[in-house]
Amino acid sequence: MKLHKQSSMTQRRDEETLSGQNSPYLSKTPKHPRSLPRSINYLFKEQRLLFILVGILIGSTFFILQPILSRLGPPQELHPFHALTANQQRQSFQFHRTSSFGAKTGRVPVGIGRRRLRIVVTGGAGFVGSHLVDKLIDRGDEVIVIDNFFTGRKDNLVHHFRNPRFELIRHDVVEPILLEVDQIYHLACPASPVHYKYNPVKTIKTNVMGTLNMLGLAKRVGAKFLLTSTSEVYGDPLEHPQKETYWGNVNPIGELLAATAVV
Ligand SMILES: O=c1ccn([C@@H]2O[C@H](COP(=O)(O)OP(=O)(O)O[C@H]3OC[C@@H](O)[C@H](O)[C@H]3O)[C@@H](O)[C@H]2O)c(=O)[nH]1
């Protein structure tokens, strides 16, 4: 009985196999039991392997040739500011050879030493500003100078023009500007009575709107802020140079008001 049941099952399986082979609806040929794994099969189909090999070949050719071609390429384009005299170029070259930024950056291991700060100096092309820029660059920081060249000069900063840590932007602080910085030294302003009077309204705008814009920037990016004043606030000084203890020589109420008060 058991034997009979088994043989009838085998017969049914054989029939199913046969009918399957002859069926017109069979879409795929049955897989060979010993065929390669599916992923390798996939690779060999539709010339995929060929495309992969060509891709690898192109990629490796590019990476092998790229350093060689860049060495053979034309010399680096000169910065527009480097239309200098031979003497100035020599000085600039000397600066780059001896300057501390060149010597320091390559040797300090990553993660050791102070974090490099990005600092904006407004009015950085002026007398005080340009000396401040020198100090900050020597210290190893990145400096962005904003100046409208009202009284400042590019000559004050020309020795930094090739320095990758230095940027110069011609910009009037009366207009807002957005930069990602850590510190702001705000020095941009006409710096003497002659210049204050040249355009008094503009002087007020620079002082008020310029300072507001820079304070706004400091607030937005969380930067520290330093605002400079002028030695003019001391009046006509009675001593030179003025020490920190010097109180100035100023009549804070003006001569006319003082005369009225006496009367
Ligand atoms: O609207 C202006 C006016 C002036 N400036 C710049 O501000 C700089 C002022 O520098 P100057 O050489 O004329 O003057 P100083 O360096 O002596 O003045 C410095 O000390 C005195 C302070 O009152 C000044 O704010 C400060 O810059 C110049 O580079 C000038 O171009 C602006 O960028 N925007």
The ligand as an ORCA input file, in Angstrom:
! r2SCAN-3c Opt
* xyz 0 1
  O      34.448    105.258      5.653
  C      35.613    104.888      5.810
  C      36.643    105.746      6.248
  C      37.920    105.277      6.389
  N      38.215    103.993      6.119
  C      39.571    103.467      6.267
  O      39.948    103.553      7.637
  C      41.355    103.665      7.699
  C      41.737    104.770      8.645
  O      43.135    104.779      8.760
  P      44.044    106.087      8.735
  O      45.397    105.712      8.320
  O      43.342    107.186      7.986
  O      44.052    106.525     10.218
  P      44.679    105.822     11.471
  O      45.169    104.487     11.181
  O      45.650    106.769     12.104
  O      43.415    105.760     12.318
  C      43.211    104.790     13.285
  O      43.372    105.377     14.522
  C      42.445    106.390     14.845
  C      41.021    105.905     14.708
  O      40.128    106.978     14.858
  C      40.780    105.278     13.365
  O      39.481    104.706     13.344
  C      41.812    104.223     13.132
  O      41.664    103.637     11.865
  C      41.841    103.919      6.281
  O      42.397    102.765      5.745
  C      40.582    104.304      5.537
  O      40.629    104.026      4.168
  C      37.217    103.125      5.703
  O      37.474    101.962      5.432
  N      35.960    103.587      5.573
*
